[in-house]
Amino acid sequence: MNMKLTKLNQRRLDNFKSNKRGYYSFLIFSFLFIVSLFANFIANERPLLIKYNKNFYYPIFSYYSETTFGGDFETEADYKDPYVRNLIYEKGWMIMPIIPYSYDTIIRDLSSPAPSAPSKSNWLGTDDQARDVLSRVIYGFRISVLFGFTLTFFSMIIGVSAGAIQGYFGGKIDLFFQRFMEVWSAIPTLYVLIILASMIQPNFWWLLLILLLFSWMGYVGVVRAEFLRARNFDYIRAARALGVSNTTIMFRHLLPNATIATITFLPFSLSASVTALSGLDFLGFGLPPGSASLGEMVNQGRNNLQAPWLGITSFLTLGLMLGLLVFVGEAIRDSLDPRKTFK
């Protein structure tokens, strides 16, 4: 089945591609994100594949005890232990990932005290807890982008729905929502997080829920304005006269008018979500200690000025990620603007 774009959407796509900076930023960001999705296969202390005694094993997916390979203990095999490695190589072989360290692997055979400088075995060095910086960058990039995507998606759903209800019905409903948002937006998010962090251990989903309580309001104003403008159009009045339900009018006839403004807002909302998570991690109110976090790496760079590779790596990673998202957002905004054309 061939999917053919309309002339309008084809023009928008051509305009997006014509913005070279935004288009190539989108390709680079997509490539980096796809690579980070396979972080477990790129940076891991477990082998990808083991052949032992004519049998194949997949430690990256399954748990194998040391006795499986002729060892003495029922605990999980430590594939970095020379004793276990010798047992495997006596009757087979194993394939390790490109980076033989996970984000939480403690490296015990460093040539210098942690944080150690970049070397052949640790391309970006180690942090002050003897963990490989490159593996933490890959895992941290993945969790930051996934957090941003998830928060942006649910914020968009709640914000668009709230803005649609306000703009379509107006009157007392709009007045009530506006006063509620004024009070709700005045609540300091950071203080709420500090209070909750003192009672519970924040994790990915707790942080997502807490930030979602406040992040949805950014979409309301844009959608509300579009619905207020379009609800009195002639075709909307005709639909009401024909008995079309309010839900159908809102989401089938009015929502497309607000789609362009919402889509334009998405890349900037994503970058704001990533920044919020990194900021909370930097302050110590984010992901649990030990998690792969770009904000925690920034904090380590501040605390270890004698190890400049920590601060430089975290700064360049965050700067590259946010810069690419801003360029993509600008390209999307320009491609959806009917007043702009590119050659």
Wavefront OBJ file of the C-alpha trace (Angstrom):
o trace
v 0.000 0.000 0.000
v 1.551 3.268 -1.145
v 1.121 6.249 1.171
v 1.162 9.434 -0.866
v 1.519 12.767 0.871
v -0.804 15.615 0.048
v 0.660 18.618 -1.741
v 0.560 20.638 1.462
v 2.380 18.013 3.525
v 4.860 17.412 0.711
v 5.640 21.128 0.670
v 6.149 21.063 4.433
v 8.468 18.075 4.148
v 10.454 19.760 1.380
v 10.741 22.921 3.474
v 11.976 20.870 6.433
v 14.642 19.182 4.284
v 15.638 22.531 2.807
v 16.567 23.754 6.267
v 19.920 21.967 6.222
v 20.849 22.737 9.813
v 17.588 21.397 11.184
v 17.420 18.424 8.831
v 20.940 17.199 9.587
v 20.387 17.854 13.285
v 17.346 15.581 13.100
v 19.367 12.840 11.396
v 22.211 13.106 13.920
v 19.856 13.112 16.904
v 17.904 10.137 15.524
v 21.129 8.203 14.964
v 22.397 8.916 18.486
v 19.068 7.956 20.027
v 18.834 4.702 18.067
v 22.393 3.818 19.087
v 21.579 4.549 22.742
v 18.619 2.151 22.573
v 21.145 -0.656 22.105
v 23.266 0.484 25.052
v 23.013 -2.951 26.678
v 24.720 -4.474 23.632
v 27.340 -1.717 23.317
v 28.396 -1.204 26.937
v 27.965 -4.167 29.255
v 30.089 -6.238 31.609
v 28.323 -9.392 30.440
v 29.347 -11.169 27.225
v 27.071 -11.041 24.210
v 27.663 -14.725 23.433
v 29.527 -17.612 25.034
v 30.350 -20.975 23.510
v 31.307 -23.411 26.249
v 31.577 -27.167 25.973
v 29.799 -27.124 22.562
v 26.821 -25.169 24.021
v 25.855 -21.553 23.439
v 24.987 -19.160 26.266
v 23.573 -15.624 26.183
v 24.561 -13.899 29.456
v 23.218 -10.561 28.284
v 19.713 -12.042 28.428
v 19.984 -14.780 31.053
v 21.540 -15.497 34.446
v 24.233 -18.157 34.611
v 25.957 -19.306 37.774
v 29.686 -19.875 38.006
v 29.117 -23.641 38.239
v 27.719 -23.562 34.675
v 31.262 -22.988 33.450
v 32.969 -25.358 35.888
v 33.339 -22.948 38.801
v 32.748 -23.498 42.504
v 29.956 -21.068 43.448
v 26.224 -20.900 42.683
v 26.343 -17.119 42.464
v 26.262 -15.338 39.096
v 29.479 -15.658 37.146
v 31.755 -12.631 37.199
v 32.918 -12.463 33.593
v 35.659 -9.955 34.457
v 37.217 -12.409 36.927
v 40.358 -13.987 35.381
v 39.472 -17.319 36.981
v 36.054 -17.441 35.261
v 37.508 -16.232 31.968
v 40.124 -18.988 32.030
v 37.419 -21.587 32.687
v 35.457 -20.396 29.645
v 38.463 -20.160 27.323
v 39.583 -23.680 28.252
v 36.506 -25.177 26.559
v 35.231 -22.383 24.345
v 35.192 -18.644 23.730
v 33.121 -15.546 24.400
v 32.322 -12.256 22.657
v 32.361 -9.124 24.826
v 30.655 -5.800 23.931
v 32.726 -2.962 22.478
v 32.773 -1.335 25.908
v 33.149 -4.120 28.489
v 31.628 -2.038 31.299
v 28.061 -1.235 32.249
v 27.077 2.135 33.702
v 27.343 0.805 37.275
v 30.428 -1.414 36.889
v 33.120 -0.671 39.454
v 36.510 -1.035 37.771
v 38.948 -2.476 40.293
v 42.126 -2.738 38.207
v 42.731 0.930 37.378
v 46.324 2.010 36.829
v 45.713 5.210 38.830
v 43.259 6.263 41.557
v 39.755 7.250 40.461
v 38.871 9.478 38.754
v 41.395 8.232 36.210
v 42.254 9.934 32.943
v 41.159 8.620 29.521
v 43.037 5.526 28.395
v 42.806 2.668 25.897
v 40.482 0.700 28.163
v 38.434 3.731 29.322
v 38.119 6.065 26.360
v 36.638 8.959 28.358
v 38.208 8.059 31.665
v 36.429 7.079 34.877
v 34.461 9.032 37.470
v 35.257 9.354 41.176
v 33.603 5.992 41.857
v 35.726 4.134 39.285
v 32.901 3.778 36.724
v 33.458 4.106 32.990
v 32.395 7.568 31.798
v 31.593 6.582 28.200
v 29.173 3.840 29.247
v 27.456 6.261 31.645
v 27.136 8.816 28.837
v 25.434 6.267 26.566
v 23.024 5.045 29.241
v 22.449 8.589 30.522
v 21.629 9.844 27.026
v 19.081 7.056 26.605
v 17.286 7.577 29.894
v 17.242 11.370 29.430
v 15.683 11.182 25.969
v 13.192 8.474 26.964
v 12.192 10.516 30.007
v 11.784 13.586 27.824
v 9.698 11.740 25.227
v 7.433 10.215 27.876
v 6.924 13.468 29.763
v 6.309 15.410 26.550
v 3.782 12.854 25.285
v 1.632 12.783 28.418
v 1.962 16.543 28.923
v 0.713 17.077 25.391
v -2.321 14.813 25.916
v -3.357 16.519 29.164
v -2.549 20.040 27.983
v -4.300 19.697 24.622
v -7.401 18.191 26.263
v -7.566 20.937 28.896
v -7.018 23.683 26.326
v -9.652 22.189 24.014
v -12.259 22.095 26.783
v -11.534 25.674 27.833
v -11.526 27.091 24.337
v -14.581 25.228 23.076
v -16.981 25.698 25.971
v -15.680 29.033 27.292
v -17.775 30.830 29.902
v -17.600 29.603 33.488
v -15.628 26.488 32.535
v -12.916 28.589 30.938
v -12.953 31.028 33.862
v -12.628 28.212 36.426
v -9.743 26.542 34.560
v -7.904 29.845 34.138
v -8.113 30.659 37.859
v -7.073 27.098 38.730
v -4.043 27.301 36.444
v -3.002 30.629 37.940
v -2.961 29.089 41.411
v -1.417 25.783 40.257
v 1.379 27.442 38.294
v 2.336 29.486 41.373
v 3.269 26.333 43.305
v 7.098 26.014 43.339
v 7.925 22.688 41.691
v 11.353 22.412 43.308
v 9.943 22.756 46.819
v 7.368 20.060 46.095
v 10.170 17.756 44.944
v 12.259 18.494 48.053
v 9.320 17.678 50.318
v 8.483 14.462 48.480
v 12.154 13.431 48.314
v 12.289 13.591 52.102
v 9.408 11.111 52.336
v 10.004 8.746 49.408
v 12.926 7.670 47.227
v 12.384 9.319 43.823
v 12.602 7.072 40.769
v 11.881 7.383 37.063
v 8.091 7.122 37.395
v 7.811 9.287 40.504
v 9.768 12.069 38.825
v 7.665 11.693 35.698
v 4.434 12.000 37.698
v 5.618 14.998 39.709
v 6.880 16.936 36.683
v 3.750 15.986 34.741
v 1.637 17.751 37.374
v 3.092 21.061 36.185
v 4.431 20.581 32.650
v 1.047 20.180 30.910
v 0.145 23.852 31.359
v 2.531 24.926 28.615
v 0.211 23.517 25.937
v -3.046 24.940 27.273
v -2.625 28.528 26.118
v -1.825 27.646 22.506
v -4.661 25.147 22.099
v -7.165 27.321 23.979
v -6.442 30.287 21.700
v -6.968 28.193 18.555
v -10.256 26.782 19.833
v -11.525 30.217 20.886
v -10.724 31.540 17.417
v -12.221 28.655 15.453
v -15.312 27.729 17.488
v -17.413 30.427 15.800
v -16.447 29.530 12.236
v -19.364 28.879 9.910
v -18.609 25.182 9.415
v -18.532 24.663 13.195
v -21.940 26.350 13.567
v -23.261 24.219 10.744
v -21.990 21.063 12.447
v -23.761 22.070 15.676
v -26.979 22.751 13.765
v -26.786 19.279 12.242
v -26.559 17.733 15.698
v -22.905 16.673 15.614
v -21.646 15.877 19.125
v -19.297 18.235 20.925
v -16.606 15.555 21.137
v -16.641 15.024 17.368
v -16.503 18.760 16.686
v -13.645 19.273 19.142
v -11.368 16.457 18.093
v -12.252 16.033 14.428
v -12.940 19.547 13.222
v -11.247 21.934 15.660
v -8.209 20.020 16.858
v -6.483 19.987 13.408
v -6.380 23.796 13.625
v -4.301 23.534 16.793
v -2.091 20.689 15.573
v 0.497 22.871 13.852
v 1.061 25.048 16.916
v 1.295 21.955 19.138
v 3.765 20.133 16.881
v 5.939 23.247 16.695
v 6.081 23.302 20.486
v 7.107 19.638 20.886
v 10.928 19.781 20.295
v 11.288 22.706 22.698
v 9.151 20.887 25.267
v 11.378 17.822 24.884
v 14.537 19.850 25.480
v 12.900 21.462 28.547
v 12.059 18.001 29.926
v 15.652 16.804 29.480
v 16.936 19.974 31.153
v 14.519 19.526 34.074
v 15.668 15.943 34.696
v 19.349 16.907 34.446
v 18.823 19.837 36.809
v 17.113 17.670 39.414
v 19.865 15.056 39.162
v 22.471 17.783 39.597
v 20.755 18.994 42.776
v 20.375 15.453 44.127
v 16.569 15.261 43.857
v 16.432 13.221 40.666
v 17.040 9.580 39.866
v 18.280 7.227 42.624
v 22.025 7.339 43.424
v 24.050 5.217 41.023
v 21.686 5.704 38.071
v 23.121 6.728 34.718
v 22.459 10.446 34.760
v 23.871 13.366 32.812
v 23.017 15.753 35.637
v 24.940 13.616 38.117
v 27.924 13.694 35.743
v 27.782 17.499 35.708
v 27.812 17.437 39.500
v 30.850 15.130 39.470
v 32.602 17.514 37.094
v 32.001 20.353 39.532
v 33.254 18.323 42.494
v 36.345 17.019 40.665
v 37.954 19.996 38.994
v 41.230 18.070 38.911
v 39.534 15.691 36.423
v 38.467 18.040 33.586
v 37.289 15.184 31.361
v 34.216 14.751 33.591
v 32.990 18.322 33.217
v 33.917 18.572 29.538
v 32.177 15.291 28.643
v 28.945 16.114 30.485
v 28.878 19.673 29.099
v 29.436 18.568 25.504
v 26.842 15.778 25.782
v 24.117 18.033 27.169
v 25.063 20.885 24.850
v 24.975 18.658 21.780
v 21.647 17.090 22.735
v 19.878 20.363 23.508
v 21.435 22.140 20.528
v 20.232 19.471 18.116
v 16.714 19.629 19.581
v 16.599 23.428 19.227
v 17.719 23.244 15.589
v 15.111 20.558 14.874
v 12.440 22.696 16.535
v 13.371 25.701 14.414
v 13.205 23.605 11.239
v 9.774 22.222 12.162
v 8.501 25.703 12.993
v 9.691 27.105 9.676
v 8.400 24.150 7.650
v 4.886 24.609 9.070
v 4.890 28.373 8.511
v 2.976 29.067 5.250
v 4.710 32.434 4.889
v 8.158 30.872 4.543
v 9.469 29.061 1.508
v 12.898 27.553 0.913
v 14.801 26.875 -2.263
l 1 2 3 4 5 6 7 8 9 10 11 12 13 14 15 16 17 18 19 20 21 22 23 24 25 26 27 28 29 30 31 32 33 34 35 36 37 38 39 40 41 42 43 44 45 46 47 48 49 50 51 52 53 54 55 56 57 58 59 60 61 62 63 64 65 66 67 68 69 70 71 72 73 74 75 76 77 78 79 80 81 82 83 84 85 86 87 88 89 90 91 92 93 94 95 96 97 98 99 100 101 102 103 104 105 106 107 108 109 110 111 112 113 114 115 116 117 118 119 120 121 122 123 124 125 126 127 128 129 130 131 132 133 134 135 136 137 138 139 140 141 142 143 144 145 146 147 148 149 150 151 152 153 154 155 156 157 158 159 160 161 162 163 164 165 166 167 168 169 170 171 172 173 174 175 176 177 178 179 180 181 182 183 184 185 186 187 188 189 190 191 192 193 194 195 196 197 198 199 200 201 202 203 204 205 206 207 208 209 210 211 212 213 214 215 216 217 218 219 220 221 222 223 224 225 226 227 228 229 230 231 232 233 234 235 236 237 238 239 240 241 242 243 244 245 246 247 248 249 250 251 252 253 254 255 256 257 258 259 260 261 262 263 264 265 266 267 268 269 270 271 272 273 274 275 276 277 278 279 280 281 282 283 284 285 286 287 288 289 290 291 292 293 294 295 296 297 298 299 300 301 302 303 304 305 306 307 308 309 310 311 312 313 314 315 316 317 318 319 320 321 322 323 324 325 326 327 328 329 330 331 332 333 334 335 336 337 338 339 340 341 342 343
